[in-house]
C-alpha cells in the first residue's frame, strides 16, 4: 500500500485551497496535490462520461471535500463516491465551514471518514491543516479500483 496518496482538494474557494495546500506542505507533506473547483469537476475525474462507470485510475487518493460548492455539492459527491463499489474505500475527509450537526450526521451516514470544520480565524485554520498534514503522513490507503 502506498502511504503517499495524491491529495485532491475539492473547494470552490481559491483562497482556502491555496491555504490548505501551503499548510499541508508546511506540515512536511510532499504528496502530489490537485485542486478541483467544484463537485462536478471531481466527479468528472473519478467517473466516465456516463456518470456511473469509474475511470481506470492508478495509485492512491485522499479527498478533502468542501460541502457548499457550485454545480454539485459535497454531500452529493460523497454519496456518489461511497455508493460506487470501486470507489467506496476511497478516504474522504469533509473539510468545510459548515458546523450544522445535521450535516455532520448526514456526511457520516454517507460514509465520510472524518469531518473537520474549517476555523474562521487564519491562525487556527493554519494549525488545523498542519495537524491534518501530520495525520495524513500516518495513513495507509489502498488503491482505488476493484480488489
Secondary structure, 3 states (H helix, E strand, C coil): CECCCEEEEECCCHHHHHHHHHHHHHCCCCCCEEEECCHHHHHHHHECCCCCCECCCCCCEEEEECCCCCCCCHHHHHHHHHHCCCCCCCEEEEEECCCCHHHHHHHHHHCCCEEEECCCCHHHHHHHHHHHHHHHCCCCECCCCCC
